[in-house]
Amino acid sequence: MASKGGIVVYGMGESMATQRVLVVLVEKGLDYELKVVDLRNGEHLTPEYLQKQPFGTIPTIIDADGFKLYESRAICRYLEAKYKGRGTELVPKGNKALGLFEQGIAIESSSFNSLAIQIVGEKIFKRMRGGEPDMAKVAQLRKELSENLDVYEQILSKQSYIGAETFTLADLFHLPYGAMLVKAGESQLFESRLHVKQWWNKISNRPAWKSVAAMN
């Protein structure tokens, strides 16, 4: 965590979107300070916070030079671009490599996160609010995600990572909701596919992710 004068992150350690940003900061070896914005107490809706993030979501960052940015994926891309050459390189170079990387980014968003977030919402967040999950809905979402992970298995049988032969943001973006799927009892989605399992084990055992996950 950061020394004074580093990057300030407004968010919560248990927020998946905040985790996405924190992992990038750790991978890049950047100093940061996490200032907790407690959603449970409505701190994201205070006038002070809404000046930083008018939609009232987390995270938001303020860089050392005062530059302010919100939306976790945008923040991650910004940090990699500004601090390229520091720590882990998370976006590849070269037109073809970049094209494949962007393809991987799109795959995560449309074919993984869009379904994982709903499964986690039903099985974990709904219970946290005192409700019961709609297991018929979960079964349908699981079926769709399983079909998509069958395609992941094909991709990962030919390359080491989703967007390239090296670890990139396309892989990193899977970590927060992938870990929540495991917590929700859905680890078989990874474990039942050889190459997906190997890939998940590689990315989820990276020291940067383990250090961020340990915050919760």
C-alpha positions as CSV (number, residue, x, y, z in Angstrom):
1,M,0.0,0.0,0.0
2,A,1.1,3.4,-0.8
3,S,3.3,6.1,0.5
4,K,2.0,9.6,0.6
5,G,1.9,11.1,-2.9
6,G,1.0,7.9,-4.7
7,I,-2.3,7.0,-6.4
8,V,-5.4,7.2,-4.2
9,V,-8.1,4.6,-4.8
10,Y,-11.6,5.2,-3.5
11,G,-13.4,1.9,-3.1
12,M,-13.7,-1.2,-0.9
13,G,-11.3,-4.2,-0.7
14,E,-14.2,-6.6,-1.1
15,S,-15.6,-4.9,-4.2
16,M,-14.8,-6.9,-7.3
17,A,-14.4,-3.8,-9.4
18,T,-12.0,-2.3,-6.8
19,Q,-10.0,-5.6,-6.7
20,R,-9.6,-5.4,-10.5
21,V,-7.8,-2.0,-10.1
22,L,-5.8,-3.1,-7.0
23,V,-4.4,-6.1,-8.8
24,V,-3.1,-3.9,-11.6
25,L,-1.5,-1.6,-9.1
26,V,0.3,-4.5,-7.4
27,E,1.3,-6.1,-10.7
28,K,2.8,-2.7,-11.8
29,G,4.5,-2.2,-8.4
30,L,2.8,1.2,-8.0
31,D,2.3,3.0,-4.7
32,Y,-1.3,3.5,-3.7
33,E,-3.6,4.4,-0.8
34,L,-7.0,2.7,-0.5
35,K,-9.6,5.1,0.9
36,V,-12.6,3.1,1.9
37,V,-16.0,4.2,0.4
38,D,-18.4,2.0,2.4
39,L,-21.4,1.3,0.2
40,R,-23.3,-0.2,3.1
41,N,-23.3,3.2,4.8
42,G,-24.2,5.1,1.6
43,E,-20.8,6.8,1.4
44,H,-20.9,6.5,-2.4
45,L,-23.9,8.8,-2.5
46,T,-22.5,11.6,-0.5
47,P,-22.1,15.0,-2.3
48,E,-18.3,14.8,-1.7
49,Y,-18.0,11.4,-3.4
50,L,-20.4,12.3,-6.2
51,Q,-18.1,15.1,-7.1
52,K,-15.5,12.5,-7.9
53,Q,-17.9,9.9,-9.4
54,P,-21.2,11.3,-10.5
55,F,-22.8,7.8,-11.0
56,G,-22.0,6.9,-7.4
57,T,-20.1,3.7,-8.0
58,I,-16.7,2.4,-7.0
59,P,-13.8,2.6,-7.7
60,T,-12.4,6.0,-8.5
61,I,-8.8,6.9,-8.6
62,I,-6.9,10.2,-8.2
63,D,-3.4,9.9,-9.7
64,A,-0.4,11.5,-8.1
65,D,-0.7,14.4,-10.5
66,G,-4.3,15.0,-9.6
67,F,-5.9,13.2,-12.6
68,K,-9.2,11.7,-11.7
69,L,-10.7,8.6,-13.4
70,Y,-13.5,6.1,-12.7
71,E,-14.8,2.8,-14.2
72,S,-12.5,0.0,-13.2
73,R,-11.6,-1.3,-16.7
74,A,-10.8,2.2,-17.9
75,I,-8.6,2.7,-14.8
76,C,-6.7,-0.5,-15.5
77,R,-6.1,0.5,-19.1
78,Y,-4.9,3.9,-18.0
79,L,-2.6,2.6,-15.4
80,E,-1.0,0.2,-17.9
81,A,-0.6,2.9,-20.5
82,K,0.8,5.6,-18.2
83,Y,3.1,3.3,-16.3
84,K,4.2,1.0,-19.1
85,G,7.7,-0.3,-18.4
86,R,6.9,-0.6,-14.7
87,G,6.3,-4.1,-13.2
88,T,4.3,-6.6,-15.3
89,E,3.5,-5.6,-18.8
90,L,-0.3,-6.2,-19.1
91,V,-0.9,-5.1,-22.7
92,P,1.2,-6.7,-25.5
93,K,2.9,-4.9,-28.3
94,G,2.5,-5.3,-32.0
95,N,-0.6,-5.0,-34.2
96,K,-1.5,-8.7,-34.3
97,A,-0.7,-9.3,-30.6
98,L,-2.8,-6.2,-29.7
99,G,-5.7,-7.5,-31.9
100,L,-5.7,-10.8,-30.1
101,F,-5.5,-9.1,-26.8
102,E,-8.5,-6.9,-27.6
103,Q,-10.3,-10.0,-28.7
104,G,-9.5,-11.6,-25.3
105,I,-10.8,-8.5,-23.5
106,A,-14.1,-8.7,-25.4
107,I,-14.4,-12.4,-24.6
108,E,-14.1,-11.8,-20.9
109,S,-16.7,-9.1,-20.9
110,S,-19.3,-10.7,-23.1
111,S,-18.8,-14.5,-22.6
112,F,-17.6,-14.7,-18.9
113,N,-18.3,-11.6,-16.8
114,S,-21.8,-11.1,-18.0
115,L,-22.8,-14.6,-16.8
116,A,-20.6,-14.9,-13.8
117,I,-21.9,-11.7,-12.3
118,Q,-25.5,-13.0,-12.5
119,I,-24.6,-16.4,-10.9
120,V,-22.7,-14.7,-8.1
121,G,-25.6,-12.3,-7.7
122,E,-28.1,-15.1,-7.2
123,K,-26.0,-17.4,-5.0
124,I,-24.2,-14.9,-2.9
125,F,-25.5,-11.3,-3.0
126,K,-29.2,-12.2,-3.0
127,R,-28.6,-14.3,0.2
128,M,-26.7,-11.4,1.7
129,R,-29.9,-9.3,1.3
130,G,-32.0,-12.0,2.9
131,G,-33.4,-13.5,-0.2
132,E,-33.1,-17.0,-1.8
133,P,-31.4,-17.7,-5.1
134,D,-33.5,-18.7,-8.1
135,M,-31.8,-22.0,-8.8
136,A,-33.6,-22.5,-12.1
137,K,-32.0,-19.2,-13.3
138,V,-28.7,-20.3,-11.9
139,A,-28.9,-23.6,-13.8
140,Q,-29.6,-21.8,-17.0
141,L,-26.7,-19.3,-16.4
142,R,-24.4,-22.2,-15.5
143,K,-25.3,-24.0,-18.7
144,E,-24.5,-20.9,-20.8
145,L,-21.3,-20.2,-19.0
146,S,-20.3,-23.9,-19.3
147,E,-20.8,-23.7,-23.1
148,N,-18.6,-20.6,-23.2
149,L,-15.9,-22.3,-21.1
150,D,-15.9,-25.2,-23.6
151,V,-14.8,-22.6,-26.1
152,Y,-12.2,-21.3,-23.6
153,E,-10.9,-24.9,-23.4
154,Q,-10.4,-24.9,-27.2
155,I,-8.6,-21.5,-27.1
156,L,-6.4,-22.5,-24.1
157,S,-5.4,-25.8,-25.7
158,K,-3.6,-23.7,-28.3
159,Q,-2.3,-20.8,-26.2
160,S,-1.3,-20.2,-22.6
161,Y,-3.6,-17.3,-21.9
162,I,-6.8,-15.8,-23.1
163,G,-5.4,-12.8,-25.0
164,A,-1.8,-13.8,-25.7
165,E,1.0,-16.2,-24.8
166,T,1.7,-14.0,-21.7
167,F,-0.5,-12.9,-18.8
168,T,-2.4,-9.7,-19.7
169,L,-5.4,-7.7,-18.6
170,A,-7.6,-10.1,-20.5
171,D,-6.7,-12.7,-17.9
172,L,-6.5,-10.4,-14.9
173,F,-10.1,-9.2,-15.5
174,H,-11.4,-12.7,-14.9
175,L,-10.0,-12.9,-11.3
176,P,-12.5,-11.1,-9.1
177,Y,-15.6,-12.8,-10.4
178,G,-13.8,-16.1,-11.1
179,A,-12.9,-16.2,-7.4
180,M,-16.5,-15.4,-6.4
181,L,-17.7,-18.3,-8.6
182,V,-15.4,-20.6,-6.6
183,K,-16.7,-19.1,-3.4
184,A,-20.3,-19.7,-4.6
185,G,-19.5,-23.4,-5.1
186,E,-19.0,-23.3,-8.8
187,S,-15.4,-24.4,-9.0
188,Q,-16.3,-27.3,-11.3
189,L,-16.7,-24.7,-14.1
190,F,-12.9,-24.4,-14.0
191,E,-11.9,-27.8,-12.6
192,S,-13.7,-29.9,-15.2
193,R,-11.7,-28.6,-18.1
194,L,-8.0,-29.5,-18.3
195,H,-6.7,-26.4,-20.0
196,V,-9.1,-24.0,-18.3
197,K,-8.1,-25.5,-14.9
198,Q,-4.4,-25.0,-15.7
199,W,-5.0,-21.5,-16.8
200,W,-7.2,-20.6,-13.7
201,N,-4.6,-22.1,-11.4
202,K,-1.9,-20.0,-13.0
203,I,-3.7,-16.7,-12.8
204,S,-5.3,-17.2,-9.4
205,N,-2.0,-18.1,-7.8
206,R,-0.2,-15.0,-8.9
207,P,1.2,-13.2,-5.9
208,A,-0.5,-9.9,-6.8
209,W,-3.9,-11.5,-6.8
210,K,-3.2,-13.5,-3.7
211,S,-2.2,-10.3,-1.9
212,V,-5.4,-8.4,-2.9
213,A,-7.6,-11.4,-2.1
214,A,-6.1,-11.6,1.3
215,M,-7.4,-8.1,2.1
216,N,-10.9,-9.5,2.6
